[in-house]
Amino acid sequence: MSVKTYNTYGRISITESAIAQVAGCAALGCYGVVGLSSGKIIDTFNLNRVNGVAVTAKGNRIYIELSVLFKYGVNISAVASSLKKTVQYEVEKFSGMIVECINVTVLDIKI
């Protein structure tokens, strides 16, 4: 599946996997995020999930699910909020599409 958009130069198709890569890189750059992990062996075979990032596109809207590992001692709500804003900004800048929803699941805390 891919996200499709149009501009003055023509049609643009971006795969959900490519969007997941951008979202994952943006997430790893956030303070307090140690890593990404799906935590499920079955997700290894899901092509829309890349290292703890699942992307679904419906129409011209993008839905993202992040499964993250946080650093011990950080304020979880503050880091999650910053994480959502950063990923939304980077994905919207990359794709030119609107990110409708980002869900964050904290799988573990690393010391």
C-alpha positions as CSV (number, residue, x, y, z in Angstrom):
1,M,0.0,0.0,0.0
2,S,1.2,3.5,-0.6
3,V,0.2,7.1,0.0
4,K,-0.6,9.0,-3.2
5,T,-0.6,12.8,-3.6
6,Y,-0.5,15.2,-6.5
7,N,1.3,18.5,-7.1
8,T,2.1,20.7,-10.1
9,Y,4.8,18.2,-11.3
10,G,2.5,15.1,-11.2
11,R,1.6,12.2,-9.0
12,I,3.7,11.1,-6.1
13,S,3.5,7.7,-4.4
14,I,5.2,7.1,-1.1
15,T,5.1,3.6,0.5
16,E,4.0,3.2,4.1
17,S,7.4,1.5,4.7
18,A,9.2,4.7,3.6
19,I,7.0,6.8,5.9
20,A,7.7,4.3,8.8
21,Q,11.5,4.8,8.2
22,V,11.2,8.5,8.5
23,A,9.0,8.3,11.6
24,G,11.5,5.9,13.2
25,C,14.5,8.1,12.5
26,A,12.6,11.1,13.9
27,A,11.6,9.1,17.0
28,L,15.1,8.0,17.7
29,G,16.3,11.6,17.6
30,C,14.0,12.6,20.5
31,Y,15.4,13.1,24.0
32,G,14.5,10.2,26.3
33,V,13.8,7.7,23.5
34,V,16.3,4.8,23.8
35,G,14.9,2.6,21.0
36,L,12.0,1.2,19.1
37,S,10.7,-2.3,19.3
38,S,7.5,-4.0,18.3
39,G,7.9,-6.6,21.0
40,K,6.1,-9.1,18.8
41,I,7.8,-11.7,16.6
42,I,4.8,-11.7,14.3
43,D,5.4,-8.0,13.4
44,T,8.7,-9.0,11.7
45,F,6.6,-10.2,8.8
46,N,4.3,-7.1,8.7
47,L,5.6,-5.0,5.8
48,N,3.9,-1.9,7.1
49,R,5.8,-2.1,10.5
50,V,9.4,-1.1,10.6
51,N,11.3,-1.5,13.9
52,G,8.4,-0.6,16.2
53,V,6.7,1.8,13.8
54,A,3.4,0.9,12.1
55,V,2.0,3.2,9.5
56,T,-1.5,3.1,8.0
57,A,-2.7,5.4,5.3
58,K,-6.4,6.0,4.6
59,G,-7.2,8.5,1.9
60,N,-4.9,11.5,2.4
61,R,-4.4,10.9,6.1
62,I,-1.6,9.0,7.9
63,Y,-1.9,7.1,11.1
64,I,1.2,6.1,13.0
65,E,1.7,3.7,15.9
66,L,5.1,3.9,17.8
67,S,6.3,1.2,20.2
68,V,9.2,2.8,22.1
69,L,11.7,2.2,24.9
70,F,12.3,5.2,27.2
71,K,15.2,6.2,29.3
72,Y,14.8,5.7,33.0
73,G,14.0,8.9,34.9
74,V,12.4,10.9,32.2
75,N,8.9,12.4,32.4
76,I,6.9,9.9,30.3
77,S,4.1,12.3,29.3
78,A,6.5,15.1,28.4
79,V,8.7,12.8,26.3
80,A,5.7,11.2,24.6
81,S,4.3,14.7,23.8
82,S,7.6,15.8,22.3
83,L,7.9,12.6,20.4
84,K,4.5,13.0,18.8
85,K,5.2,16.6,17.8
86,T,8.6,15.7,16.3
87,V,7.4,12.7,14.4
88,Q,4.3,14.6,13.1
89,Y,6.4,17.5,11.9
90,E,9.0,15.3,10.2
91,V,6.5,13.0,8.4
92,E,4.4,15.9,7.2
93,K,7.5,17.7,5.9
94,F,8.6,14.5,4.2
95,S,5.3,13.4,2.7
96,G,3.3,16.6,2.3
97,M,0.4,14.7,3.8
98,I,-1.5,15.2,7.1
99,V,-0.7,13.0,10.1
100,E,-4.1,12.4,11.7
101,C,-3.0,10.4,14.7
102,I,0.1,9.2,16.5
103,N,-0.3,6.5,19.2
104,V,2.7,5.9,21.5
105,T,3.1,2.6,23.4
106,V,5.9,2.5,26.0
107,L,7.1,-1.0,26.0
108,D,10.0,-0.7,28.5
109,I,12.1,1.6,30.5
110,K,15.9,1.2,30.2
111,I,18.4,2.2,32.9
